[in-house]
Amino acid sequence: MSEEKKVQPPQLPMEMKEILDLLPHRYPFIMLDRVLKFEANKTITGLKNVSMGEPFFQGHFPGEPVMPGVLILEGLAQAGAVLAYLSAEDIAGKLVYFAGMDKVRFRQVVRPGDQLIYKVELIRKKTKLIKVQSRAYVDDVLVTEAQQLATFS
């Protein structure tokens, strides 16, 4: 049985600079502004401030701005990637890729001015694969949920 490497817990809240040190994503595709809570190999809570200045609102939809659901899922996936990166040293520097999504539900629309709270829990972790339960909230109301799979290489 291999022993898991210990990673130093981050200082919370974890700000954008520290997030950018972990994730390869950059503007306009970074969907995670801050990490609020973290427990290695268990859970992470992050946030995204949704602003009218987001480039996707120009076309989604003019006169009725709604954050695309796929970008909410992307934000949840980025939070899950940070959870994985902070939980195990052996994946440092590797890229994370979506491997699948199940049980996806969009329950409410997300608009400019909303603050998304991402809550991601680790379900299973193998050498190159993680499965997480992801939920996004606005004002304590569940807006999106999914089980997400990711692989690292």
C-alpha positions in Angstrom: 0.0 0.0 0.0 1.5 3.3 -1.0 1.5 6.1 1.5 0.0 9.4 0.4 2.3 12.4 0.4 1.5 15.2 2.8 0.9 18.7 1.4 1.0 21.8 3.5 -2.5 23.2 4.0 -3.1 26.6 2.3 -3.5 29.8 4.3 -7.2 30.7 4.0 -8.8 32.5 2.4 -6.7 31.5 -0.6 -6.6 34.5 -3.0 -6.3 34.7 -6.8 -2.5 34.7 -6.9 -2.3 31.4 -5.0 -5.0 29.9 -7.2 -3.2 31.0 -10.4 0.0 29.3 -9.0 -1.9 26.0 -9.0 -4.2 26.2 -12.0 -3.1 26.6 -15.6 -6.3 28.7 -16.4 -6.1 32.4 -17.1 -8.5 35.2 -17.8 -11.0 35.0 -19.3 -11.3 31.4 -18.4 -10.5 31.4 -14.7 -13.8 30.8 -12.9 -12.6 30.6 -9.3 -11.8 33.9 -7.4 -11.1 32.6 -3.9 -10.9 29.5 -1.8 -12.7 29.9 1.6 -12.4 26.5 3.1 -10.3 23.4 2.5 -9.9 20.0 4.1 -7.3 17.7 2.3 -8.8 14.7 0.5 -12.3 15.8 1.6 -13.7 19.1 0.6 -13.2 22.6 -0.7 -15.4 25.7 -0.8 -14.6 28.5 -3.2 -16.3 31.5 -4.7 -16.8 33.3 -8.0 -18.1 36.9 -8.2 -20.2 37.1 -11.3 -19.8 40.5 -12.9 -21.5 42.1 -15.9 -18.0 42.7 -17.2 -17.6 38.9 -18.0 -17.0 38.5 -21.7 -19.6 35.8 -22.1 -22.4 38.1 -21.2 -22.0 40.0 -24.5 -23.6 37.1 -26.3 -25.4 35.1 -23.6 -27.9 36.7 -23.9 -28.1 40.3 -25.0 -30.7 42.1 -22.9 -31.1 39.0 -20.6 -27.6 38.2 -19.2 -27.4 34.6 -17.9 -24.2 32.8 -17.0 -23.7 29.7 -19.2 -24.3 26.5 -17.2 -21.1 25.0 -18.7 -19.1 27.8 -17.2 -20.6 27.1 -13.7 -19.6 23.5 -14.2 -16.1 24.7 -15.2 -15.8 26.7 -12.0 -16.8 23.7 -10.0 -14.2 21.6 -11.9 -11.5 24.3 -11.2 -12.4 24.1 -7.5 -12.1 20.3 -7.6 -8.7 20.6 -9.3 -7.5 22.9 -6.5 -8.8 20.3 -4.0 -6.8 17.6 -5.8 -3.6 19.8 -6.2 -3.7 20.8 -2.5 -4.3 17.2 -1.4 -1.5 15.3 -3.1 2.0 16.3 -4.1 2.3 13.7 -6.8 0.0 15.6 -9.2 1.8 19.0 -8.9 2.4 20.4 -12.3 0.1 18.0 -14.1 -2.8 19.2 -16.2 -6.3 18.3 -15.2 -8.8 17.3 -17.8 -12.6 16.6 -17.6 -13.2 12.9 -17.9 -17.0 12.9 -17.4 -20.0 14.3 -15.7 -23.1 12.6 -14.3 -26.3 13.7 -12.6 -25.9 17.3 -13.9 -28.8 19.6 -12.9 -29.3 23.3 -13.5 -31.8 24.5 -10.9 -31.6 28.3 -11.1 -30.1 30.9 -13.5 -27.1 32.9 -12.4 -26.9 36.6 -13.3 -24.5 39.5 -13.0 -24.1 40.6 -9.4 -24.5 37.0 -8.1 -21.8 35.4 -6.0 -21.4 31.7 -6.7 -20.3 29.5 -3.8 -18.8 26.3 -5.0 -18.8 23.3 -2.6 -16.9 20.3 -3.8 -16.5 16.9 -2.0 -14.2 14.2 -2.9 -16.0 10.9 -3.6 -13.1 8.8 -4.9 -9.5 9.2 -5.8 -7.3 6.9 -7.7 -3.8 7.4 -9.2 -4.9 9.5 -12.2 -8.6 9.9 -11.6 -10.8 11.8 -9.1 -14.6 11.8 -8.7 -16.2 14.7 -6.9 -19.7 15.8 -5.9 -20.0 19.4 -6.9 -22.6 22.0 -5.9 -22.9 25.7 -6.7 -25.1 28.0 -4.6 -26.3 31.7 -4.8 -27.6 33.1 -1.5 -27.7 29.5 -0.1 -29.9 28.4 -3.0 -28.6 25.4 -4.9 -28.2 26.5 -8.6 -26.2 23.7 -10.1 -25.0 20.2 -9.1 -23.1 17.4 -10.7 -20.8 14.5 -10.2 -17.6 15.2 -12.1 -14.7 13.0 -13.1 -11.2 14.4 -13.9 -7.9 12.9 -14.9 -4.4 14.2 -14.5 -1.5 13.9 -16.9 
